[in-house]
Amino acid sequence: MLLTGCLFARNNYPIVLVHGLFGWGKEEMGDYRYWGGTSDLEVILEKAGYTVYTVSVGPISSNWDRAVEVYYQLKGGQVDYGLGHSKAYGLVQKPEKKTYSGLYPEWDSNHPVHLVGHSMGGQTIRMLEYLLTNQIYADSKKGILEESALLGKAREGWISSITSIATPHDGSTLVDIIPKIFPFIQYFIGLAGVVGTDFYDFDLEQWKFKRGSNETWTNYVQRMREHPAWDSKNISAWDVSVNGASELNGFLTSNPSVFYFSYIFSASHQDSTTGHHVPNKDVFLLIRSRARLIGSKVIFRSDGTETDSTWWENDGIVNVCSMAGPTTGMNGSDPITPYVKGDPLIQGQWYTFGPIKMDHYQSVGHMIYGKQRTKIDSLYLNHAELLYTLPAQ
């Protein structure tokens, strides 16, 4: 038995927290934490005896770029996005300033991790699992493999479990409802006005994009919104769209040696008059209008079909039906089933929790107090306990 926050621990693998869209690291945004808001979920978990690492990846970068950054922040070394990927999207392959000593340099099949991702972070950790376990080619036509520390070799056993929190596995219709204008930025600008932006950076050295020393944050954001990368597929806006997520789901399938968990959140209810979904009373003010849009609109998919009313329930940012696990890939749905305490767990299958009555930002500890604060802290503590009861590899 291991001495941790879990009385019946069977492993002591580190828990790695990966933020979502417009997220930030511990050294940014003053004392306001992405994981916990005015509290710090990493500290709460560590005080309970768990080993926890929090990474800080590109807040609007693609899942590929973010996954690569997670790898190097944990393992150490200079970020290498891959020769083929960098050529395809015009990136700086090895940004000079993105070099890390490594939060967990011993990470390998003998020292695996539990990955936990909020929102887009859930997609990012699925991408990381794919990049770890598959050979990636610099030039597939010529059969030339990538030569980076991460890409080019297939490695199993580095990940014990993957947990998604309010993740748009099948995309969010909000991105399609408001094309070209990223809906999340309104929330971020509002938050930045409260906690300040002196320590926030979009981490886009691979785009050759850096905030000027005398540039106002407002001008910086405006330049960001006009960047040509938004029109490519190597960007978060594509990955979290319904069509982009479907494309990802075609190859980001579950691994039969990994445990999968997903937490579903809901902050809307059906209006008896219109049949549409409307936000609950406690939904964060800056996303209430988003909840109404998601709760009443249908969008067209690339295959000629359209979403229906089953997509209307939402947490203010993500459709509830999208959170359980990937279902829209060309290979069909991953196995998905509700979690039942005491039942034996099977690797390669998603176990769902919820729906939990909180909005998208409350799910990670923002804008909650009193009983709600206690509830979210307990959720993460209970899940950490579950992760530590998984069998050691």
GIVENVEN-V479274 format. One line per field, one symbol per residue. ss: DSSP state (H for helix, E for strand, L for the rest). phi: phi as a letter, one per 30 degrees, with the letter a starting at -180 (. if undefined). A space follows every 10 residues. Layout:
ss: ???
phi: ???
//
This chain:
ss: LLLLLLLLLL LLLEEEEELL LLLLLLLLLL LLELLLELLL HHHHHHHLLL LEEELLLLLL LLHHHHHHHH HHHHHLEELL LLHHHHHHHL LLLLLLLLEE LLLLLLLELL ELEEEEEELH HHHHHHHHHH HHHLLLEEEL LLLEELLLLL LLLLLLLLEE EEEEELLLLL LLHHHHHLLL LLLHHHHHHH HHHHHLLLLL LLLEHHHLEL LLLLLLHHHH HHHHHLLHHH HLLLLHHHHL LHHHHHHHHL LLLLLLLLEE EEEEELLEEE LLLLLLEEEL LLLLHHHHHH HHHHLLLLLE LLLLLELLHH HLLELLLLEH HHLLLLLLEL LELLLEEELL LLLLLLLLLE EEEEEELLLL LHHHLLLLLH HHHHHHHHHH HHHHHHHHLL LLL
phi: .cdbdcdcdc bbddcccbdc ehdacddcii cdcddkidcb dddeddddjc cbbccbcedb ddddddddde eddddjjdeb djddddddci cddbeddcbb djdbddeadd bdbccbbchd eddedddddd ddcbdccdbd dcicddcddc djbcbcidbd bbbcchcdec jcdedddcdi cddddddddd ddddcjbdcc bdhcddchbb dddcdddddd dddddcdddd ccccadeddc dddddddddd bccdcdcbdb bbccbbbbbd dddcidcbdd dcdeedcddd dddedbccbc cddjdbdbdd cddacjbbde dcddldbcdd cidddbaddb ejddccdibd ccbjdcdbdd dddcjchbbh dddddddded dddeddddcd ddd
//
